[in-house]
Amino acid sequence: MNRLSTGQLVALGGVGILSAAALWRFLSRSPRHMQKSAVISKLVIYPIKSCKGIEVTTAECTALGLVSGELRDRQYMVAEADTGKFVSARTHPTLVLVTTSIDDEAKSLCISAPGKEELRLPLGAPTSGVVIDGSVWDSQVFGLDCGKEASDWFSSYLNSPVKLLYFDMDSFIRPLEKLDGSAFTRHHRPVESNAKTMYSDGYPYLLCNDRSVDQINQDVGKDLATWENFRPNILVTSTQGPYVEDEWREIEISGVQLFGEKPCGRCSFPNVNPQTGERNPKAEPYNTLYKTRLLKQYSKSSPMFGMNLVLDGEPGFISVGDSVMC
């Protein structure tokens, strides 16, 4: 741990009261030389939670996740019409076949799915002003109702009464989940009080390593999964092999600083084939993940794959091909 001189203490006091997380980071970060640990192979934004992602070559890293033009990560989500609870491909696997695109000229979000006519919604916050009280797992969230046309389209496609919600960044705040003490205290700093996300499961960024995807396929015994099964925002090719991302904490990409908060606990979502929307009949790759990636220092019930990240500094741009320094 760093020792602070009297001069450093005075300097810290001079900038005002630091948050507990910022002070923890200053005290615990030991000077060291960062080295190239990986290269970005894909950047992906998922405009609608659980639906198909859009690959981009360059994106801005913001506190709320990746941004590229009008595309923001998980700014929309499908929710149960009566409860506001999020709907995902865990229960409605054909959601992964829903694609989105932006019509810049018409200022529209274009939504398509097999057997459905294209749905077009105006970009930006819905004008209805109807606020829905909803949830993502145990987290309370709010959203603007995107209207009857969107509700009817998704309800018909999923054969279930749902609504499409929009996260209005000017009106809503969703803090990150708090680390409750036992599982990650020894490894992770406190979450910044101003760290936030939209409709992600819990964190604004998920990083995966394609070497780890290769390892899972090797463990399963065939090429069953691709990176799309695991839905990363940042896919990297490690120079050091599989699962090294488990230990990545301080990360820098083209001057953008990110922090590895915790490994990502996995459910059955990766069992859904991203090309067909069908569940794997043998519950793979989840069963293999459970056998090989149940890291009990993190969780006794959820296998781990990938790393949840937060922005740890100022926003900035990253691109496919950039070096990942750790």
Disulfide bonds with the S-S distance in Angstrom:
none
